[in-house]
């Protein structure tokens, strides 16, 4: 089951300089700051604003601009007797109050069964494994639904502030809880490493808040420091210190109710008018020790599944093969495990990877060769046991070959958004707003004022003109600030009587000229009731 970006729509949005994001936990190790920070230069509505607009407006339909590549378990729903949903609901432990915030979220989910069915389909390969691990660690099974809130169970989910994977870990928090991140591999996207990291983090937060799971979940979203300050503030004022009584960011105020609303739907779907697709309570994936590096296209062939399916189950691998530094394991559909293990045992060590035998030419350097074969200098040196970067003309080098079949669009999109160590200059444009200074803009993009002035052929003392477009060059590794590296979503909005360009733009915190460009319209013409508009908004992926 693989999800591929609608690139045509993506390019349209990027050309309009408007960005959409996937949802993110966005936790950091710094407990003294609110970790949910918006891009300062992107004109987007907040999650809370958009969420409330969608909850209140039946004219909004949510679209998911990605396609599904089928991942099947070969089990007919009518034959499933032992359903994992029943296992989960039997171990629910959270109190679900009739709180207005929770009711609003529950009503939205109940009115959008197609969304729930889509998420169930995404969750199917991973849910049994997650439930097993949560039970083994005495964590309430409501937490099995947390990836719905965080990422809609998308292991490739990536936020504008660098949170990644189903459990949406920031780089620092991922490292803190055991998720390696390098050129080859990102454990935040790996279902095994990220689930273990989420369990470790949640256990830490639960202990931090003296066993209060709702506070722990709130802290998973906005950071333990932010929640702790809210608790201390209420305590000083002699106010209750439970989650529902705290002054927390709007996103966090909606975050915990979302999880509880989902739990309520799983607990009593019939009463809420929801039909859940059955999922057999049996392992869907198996973890196989492969011992050393392995070409992913070969792994797919050995297991008799498509490369797309393999990548979906092993989203942590950034490249065309597993990492030479590990983990030396691969996730395979359980019904293909024996086939894979048997075929792997017959594969010689030399056949595990595809190689090029390259003869060094005059003028070659390791950098140019690495660029030619889409690899790194470090990989070439490691494979050929080179202690330095010196190479001699006429000598041969072994170069791992990236096969043409490794052309997965979702993974390529992730790479364009990921913290890639391979430096690439990205050209951004920033429109000067009222009150902007060169210093403010340089801080926004983490560059110097001298650089901004040089790129725009101006002096540092020049006055900035309102509306002037400035060129900003950045390394592709700076994903927090780069417009071109954000992931997009869109909604369709049905125009109502009394709507205008200005009113719609204000409602979603958009620019009128963006609405015009996305829909090939002109603001001088009246909008008609019932007319459908494409809008690019900051919308949580679980909406």
GIMO-V762684 format. One record per run of one state. SS is the DSSP state (H for helix, E for strand, L for the rest). FROM is the first residue (numbers start at 1). TO is the last residue. If there is no record, write none. Layout:
# GIMO-V762684
SS_FROM_TO + SS_FROM_TO
This chain:
# GIMO-V762684
L_1_1 + E_2_5 + L_6_6 + H_7_15 + L_16_46 + H_47_56 + L_57_59 + E_60_63 + L_64_65 + E_66_69 + L_70_76 + H_77_79 + L_80_82 + E_83_83 + H_84_90 + L_91_99 + H_100_111 + L_112_112 + H_113_136 + L_137_140 + H_141_151 + L_152_157 + E_158_158 + L_159_163 + E_164_164 + L_165_168 + E_169_169 + L_170_170 + H_171_176 + L_177_180 + E_181_181 + L_182_184 + E_185_186 + L_187_190 + H_191_208 + L_209_212 + H_213_222 + L_223_223 + H_224_236 + L_237_242 + H_243_245 + L_246_249 + H_250_267 + L_268_279 + E_280_280 + L_281_284 + E_285_289 + L_290_294 + E_295_295 + H_296_303 + L_304_306 + H_307_313 + L_314_316 + E_317_317 + L_318_320 + E_321_321 + L_322_328 + E_329_333 + H_334_345 + L_346_348 + H_349_351 + L_352_354 + E_355_359 + L_360_365 + H_366_372 + L_373_376 + H_377_383 + L_384_395 + E_396_400 + L_401_408 + H_409_417 + L_418_424 + E_425_431 + L_432_437 + H_438_445 + L_446_448 + H_449_455 + L_456_468 + E_469_475 + L_476_482 + H_483_485 + L_486_489 + E_490_494 + L_495_500 + H_501_507 + L_508_511 + H_512_519 + L_520_531 + E_532_535 + L_536_543
